[in-house]
Amino acid sequence: MHLAFTVLFVLLFVLLCVLGFLANGFIVLALSREWARHGRLLPSDLILISLGASRFCLQWVGMGNNFYYFFHLVEYCRGPARQYFGLPWDFLNSVTFWFGSWLSVLFCVKIANFSHPAFLWLKWRFPGSVPWLLLGSLLISFIVALLFFWGNHALYKGYLIRRYSGNMTCKQWSRRLETHYFLPLKLITLSIPCSVFLVSIALLINSLRRHSWRMQRSAHTPQDPSAQAHIRALKSLISFLVLYALSFVSLVIDAAGIFSESDWYWPWQILVYLCTSVHPFILILSNLRLRGVFGQLTLLARGFRVA
């Protein structure tokens, strides 16, 4: 790729990360203030602050990892840097996916309208189980990170002592681990929270769609506030679904190492971090409390500008 395009994509990646820092940091600070003021958080706010904190940390680790890899490729591949960056990166990726899945489940049990006994039981029990689910997600993600750390350590040992099975070169040894270890592990560990997310989002979208259809057949018009609220909720959920699916696919392909040494490395990294940077803005705009705090900050900034 031409140098100018590489610089352009690097700048776009940095801009995307900066926007993600601001949005996720805003969510964490706003809800932390709410926590300090009232001494507790609602289950939805607890998931939001956990998701915002994990995404905030993930982007910092991701920026450090990507720039070190790009400018020090040989040291990254043959030294211990891959292990040091990989452990927090894999942990934060896994925990971010789990937190996003629990957020979709909470939306489903709060908004969806089903009369099945299993759903009614989940609607009753899930909000109180949120703290334990978050702690369980942290434990699962730590185990996942250790499994990836073992693979990175095996890769580092292979480079260090130059011992490979058969007559494989360093690059062949790395490719074999990526294909037969990292890719299946990434598929297995991310498919579980992704399946939970897809089921809950599909149920919620179906419930909102049926409710909107019933409202259209009744006296309500598409301009009614209630109908508009359901339309906005559907748009928000569909955008969350698209970003989450894009993040899952990009991380799985990234685990295969297809774009790790190609000219499309930076465009691909933009796709990898698109969800963590864009979705926080959707959460801010769709959450009444966060939207109110954001509006207050906007008015305050305008007042400083006028002064």
C-alpha positions as CSV (number, residue, x, y, z in Angstrom):
1,M,0.0,0.0,0.0
2,H,1.2,3.5,-0.8
3,L,2.8,5.4,2.2
4,A,0.1,8.1,2.0
5,F,-2.7,5.6,2.4
6,T,-0.9,3.9,5.3
7,V,-0.6,7.2,7.1
8,L,-4.2,8.0,6.4
9,F,-5.4,4.7,7.8
10,V,-3.1,5.1,10.9
11,L,-4.6,8.6,11.5
12,L,-8.2,7.2,11.1
13,F,-7.3,4.4,13.5
14,V,-6.0,6.9,16.1
15,L,-9.1,9.2,15.6
16,L,-11.4,6.2,16.1
17,C,-9.5,5.2,19.3
18,V,-9.6,8.8,20.7
19,L,-13.4,8.9,20.1
20,G,-13.7,5.6,21.8
21,F,-11.6,6.8,24.8
22,L,-13.9,9.8,25.2
23,A,-17.2,8.0,24.9
24,N,-16.2,5.0,27.1
25,G,-14.5,7.3,29.6
26,F,-17.7,9.5,29.7
27,I,-19.9,6.4,30.4
28,V,-17.5,5.3,33.3
29,L,-17.3,8.8,34.8
30,A,-21.0,9.6,34.6
31,L,-22.1,6.3,36.1
32,S,-19.3,6.4,38.7
33,R,-20.7,9.8,39.8
34,E,-24.1,8.2,40.1
35,W,-22.6,5.3,42.1
36,A,-20.9,7.7,44.5
37,R,-24.0,9.8,44.9
38,H,-26.5,7.0,45.6
39,G,-24.2,4.2,46.8
40,R,-25.6,1.7,44.3
41,L,-26.2,1.1,40.6
42,L,-29.1,-0.4,38.7
43,P,-28.3,-3.7,37.0
44,S,-28.2,-2.0,33.6
45,D,-25.9,0.7,34.8
46,L,-23.6,-1.9,36.4
47,I,-23.3,-3.7,33.1
48,L,-22.8,-0.4,31.3
49,I,-20.0,0.8,33.6
50,S,-18.3,-2.6,33.3
51,L,-18.6,-2.6,29.6
52,G,-17.3,1.0,29.3
53,A,-14.3,0.3,31.6
54,S,-13.3,-2.9,29.7
55,R,-13.6,-1.1,26.3
56,F,-11.6,1.9,27.6
57,C,-8.8,-0.4,28.8
58,L,-9.0,-2.6,25.6
59,Q,-8.4,0.4,23.3
60,W,-5.3,1.5,25.3
61,V,-3.9,-2.0,25.2
62,G,-4.8,-2.3,21.5
63,M,-3.1,0.9,20.5
64,G,0.1,-0.1,22.3
65,N,0.0,-3.5,20.8
66,N,-0.7,-2.3,17.2
67,F,2.0,0.4,17.2
68,Y,4.6,-1.8,18.8
69,Y,3.8,-4.6,16.3
70,F,3.9,-2.2,13.3
71,F,7.2,-0.5,14.2
72,H,9.0,-3.4,15.9
73,L,7.8,-6.4,14.0
74,V,10.9,-8.6,14.5
75,E,11.1,-7.9,18.3
76,Y,7.4,-8.4,18.6
77,C,7.4,-11.8,17.0
78,R,10.6,-13.2,18.4
79,G,10.6,-11.5,21.8
80,P,8.3,-11.7,24.9
81,A,6.3,-8.6,23.8
82,R,3.6,-10.8,22.2
83,Q,3.0,-12.5,25.5
84,Y,2.9,-9.3,27.5
85,F,0.5,-7.5,25.2
86,G,-1.5,-10.7,24.5
87,L,-2.5,-11.5,28.1
88,P,-4.4,-8.3,28.8
89,W,-5.6,-8.0,25.2
90,D,-7.2,-11.5,25.1
91,F,-8.6,-11.0,28.6
92,L,-10.2,-7.7,27.7
93,N,-11.6,-8.9,24.4
94,S,-13.2,-11.9,26.1
95,V,-14.7,-9.9,28.9
96,T,-16.0,-7.2,26.6
97,F,-17.9,-9.8,24.6
98,W,-19.4,-11.3,27.7
99,F,-20.4,-7.9,29.1
100,G,-22.0,-7.0,25.7
101,S,-23.9,-10.3,25.8
102,W,-25.3,-9.7,29.3
103,L,-26.3,-6.2,28.2
104,S,-28.4,-7.7,25.4
105,V,-29.9,-10.3,27.8
106,L,-30.9,-7.5,30.2
107,F,-32.5,-5.5,27.4
108,C,-34.4,-8.6,26.4
109,V,-35.8,-9.4,29.8
110,K,-36.7,-5.8,30.5
111,I,-38.3,-4.9,27.1
112,A,-39.5,-8.1,25.4
113,N,-43.0,-9.4,26.1
114,F,-43.3,-13.2,26.2
115,S,-45.5,-15.4,28.4
116,H,-43.3,-18.5,28.4
117,P,-42.6,-19.7,32.0
118,A,-38.9,-19.9,31.4
119,F,-38.8,-16.3,30.1
120,L,-40.8,-15.1,33.1
121,W,-38.5,-16.9,35.5
122,L,-35.4,-15.3,33.7
123,K,-37.1,-11.9,33.8
124,W,-37.5,-12.3,37.6
125,R,-34.1,-13.7,38.4
126,F,-31.7,-12.1,35.9
127,P,-31.4,-8.5,37.3
128,G,-30.4,-9.8,40.8
129,S,-27.8,-12.1,39.2
130,V,-26.0,-9.4,37.3
131,P,-23.1,-8.9,39.8
132,W,-22.4,-12.7,39.9
133,L,-22.6,-12.9,36.1
134,L,-20.1,-10.1,35.7
135,L,-17.7,-11.8,38.2
136,G,-18.1,-15.1,36.4
137,S,-17.3,-13.4,33.1
138,L,-14.1,-12.1,34.6
139,L,-13.1,-15.6,35.8
140,I,-13.9,-17.2,32.4
141,S,-12.0,-14.4,30.6
142,F,-9.0,-14.9,32.8
143,I,-8.9,-18.6,32.0
144,V,-9.3,-17.8,28.3
145,A,-6.4,-15.3,28.5
146,L,-4.2,-18.0,30.1
147,L,-4.9,-20.4,27.3
148,F,-3.9,-17.8,24.7
149,F,-0.9,-16.9,26.8
150,W,0.2,-20.5,26.7
151,G,0.0,-20.5,22.9
152,N,2.0,-17.2,22.7
153,H,4.6,-18.7,25.1
154,A,4.9,-21.8,22.9
155,L,5.4,-19.5,19.9
156,Y,8.1,-17.5,21.8
157,K,9.9,-20.7,22.9
158,G,9.9,-21.9,19.4
159,Y,11.6,-18.7,18.2
160,L,13.9,-18.7,21.2
161,I,15.4,-22.2,20.9
162,R,14.7,-22.6,17.2
163,R,13.1,-26.0,17.7
164,Y,10.2,-26.9,15.4
165,S,8.5,-30.2,14.6
166,G,9.9,-31.5,11.4
167,N,11.7,-29.1,9.2
168,M,9.4,-26.1,9.6
169,T,10.7,-22.6,9.5
170,C,9.8,-19.9,12.1
171,K,7.0,-18.5,9.8
172,Q,5.6,-22.0,9.2
173,W,5.6,-22.7,13.0
174,S,3.8,-19.5,13.6
175,R,1.2,-20.2,10.9
176,R,0.6,-23.7,12.2
177,L,-0.1,-22.3,15.7
178,E,-2.4,-19.6,14.4
179,T,-4.4,-22.1,12.2
180,H,-4.6,-25.1,14.6
181,Y,-4.6,-23.4,18.0
182,F,-5.4,-19.7,18.1
183,L,-8.2,-19.8,15.5
184,P,-10.1,-22.7,17.0
185,L,-9.6,-21.3,20.5
186,K,-10.9,-17.9,19.4
187,L,-13.9,-19.5,17.7
188,I,-14.8,-21.6,20.8
189,T,-14.3,-18.9,23.4
190,L,-16.1,-16.1,21.5
191,S,-18.9,-18.2,20.0
192,I,-20.5,-18.9,23.4
193,P,-21.1,-15.2,24.4
194,C,-21.9,-14.4,20.8
195,S,-24.6,-17.1,20.8
196,V,-26.1,-15.7,24.0
197,F,-26.1,-12.3,22.4
198,L,-27.7,-13.4,19.1
199,V,-30.5,-15.3,20.8
200,S,-31.4,-12.5,23.2
201,I,-31.2,-9.8,20.4
202,A,-33.3,-12.0,18.0
203,L,-36.0,-12.4,20.7
204,L,-36.0,-8.8,21.5
205,I,-36.2,-7.6,17.9
206,N,-39.0,-10.1,17.2
207,S,-40.9,-8.8,20.3
208,L,-40.5,-5.2,19.3
209,R,-41.4,-5.9,15.7
210,R,-44.6,-7.7,16.8
211,H,-45.5,-4.9,19.2
212,S,-44.9,-2.2,16.5
213,W,-47.1,-4.2,14.1
214,R,-49.9,-4.3,16.6
215,M,-49.6,-0.6,17.3
216,Q,-49.9,0.1,13.5
217,R,-53.1,-1.9,13.3
218,S,-54.6,-0.1,16.3
219,A,-55.3,3.6,16.5
220,H,-51.6,4.5,16.9
221,T,-49.9,6.3,14.0
222,P,-46.2,6.1,13.2
223,Q,-45.8,9.6,14.5
224,D,-47.0,8.7,18.0
225,P,-44.3,9.0,20.7
226,S,-44.8,5.4,21.7
227,A,-44.3,4.2,18.1
228,Q,-41.3,6.5,17.6
229,A,-39.8,5.0,20.8
230,H,-40.1,1.5,19.5
231,I,-38.7,2.4,16.1
232,R,-35.7,4.1,17.8
233,A,-35.2,1.0,19.9
234,L,-35.3,-1.3,16.9
235,K,-32.7,0.9,15.1
236,S,-30.4,0.9,18.1
237,L,-30.7,-2.9,18.5
238,I,-30.0,-3.6,14.8
239,S,-26.9,-1.3,14.9
240,F,-25.7,-3.1,18.0
241,L,-26.2,-6.4,16.2
242,V,-24.3,-5.3,13.1
243,L,-21.4,-3.9,15.2
244,Y,-21.2,-6.9,17.5
245,A,-21.2,-9.4,14.5
246,L,-18.6,-7.3,12.7
247,S,-16.4,-7.3,15.8
248,F,-16.8,-11.1,16.2
249,V,-15.9,-11.9,12.5
250,S,-13.0,-9.5,12.5
251,L,-11.5,-10.9,15.7
252,V,-11.8,-14.5,14.4
253,I,-10.1,-13.6,11.1
254,D,-7.5,-11.6,13.0
255,A,-6.7,-14.8,15.0
256,A,-5.9,-16.6,11.8
257,G,-3.2,-14.0,11.0
258,I,-4.4,-13.3,7.5
259,F,-3.9,-9.5,7.7
260,S,-1.0,-9.5,10.2
261,E,1.7,-8.9,7.7
262,S,-0.2,-7.5,4.7
263,D,-0.7,-3.9,3.5
264,W,-4.3,-4.0,4.8
265,Y,-3.2,-4.3,8.4
266,W,-4.4,-0.8,9.5
267,P,-7.7,-0.9,7.7
268,W,-8.4,-4.2,9.3
269,Q,-7.6,-2.9,12.8
270,I,-10.1,-0.1,12.2
271,L,-12.8,-2.8,11.7
272,V,-11.6,-4.7,14.8
273,Y,-12.1,-1.6,17.0
274,L,-15.1,-0.2,15.3
275,C,-17.6,-1.6,17.7
276,T,-15.7,-0.5,20.9
277,S,-15.5,3.1,19.5
278,V,-18.9,3.6,17.8
279,H,-21.3,1.6,20.0
280,P,-20.6,3.7,23.2
281,F,-22.1,6.7,21.4
282,I,-25.2,4.7,20.6
283,L,-25.5,3.7,24.3
284,I,-25.1,7.4,25.4
285,L,-27.9,8.5,23.0
286,S,-30.2,5.7,23.9
287,N,-29.8,6.0,27.7
288,L,-31.9,8.8,29.2
289,R,-29.5,9.4,32.2
290,L,-26.3,9.4,30.1
291,R,-28.0,11.6,27.4
292,G,-28.9,14.1,30.1
293,V,-25.4,14.3,31.5
294,F,-24.0,14.7,28.0
295,G,-26.5,17.5,27.3
296,Q,-25.3,19.3,30.5
297,L,-21.7,19.0,29.4
298,T,-22.5,20.3,26.0
299,L,-24.3,23.4,27.5
300,L,-21.4,23.9,29.8
301,A,-18.9,23.8,26.9
302,R,-21.0,26.3,25.0
303,G,-21.0,28.6,28.0
304,F,-17.2,28.5,28.2
305,R,-16.9,29.2,24.5
306,V,-19.2,32.2,24.8
307,A,-17.4,33.5,27.8
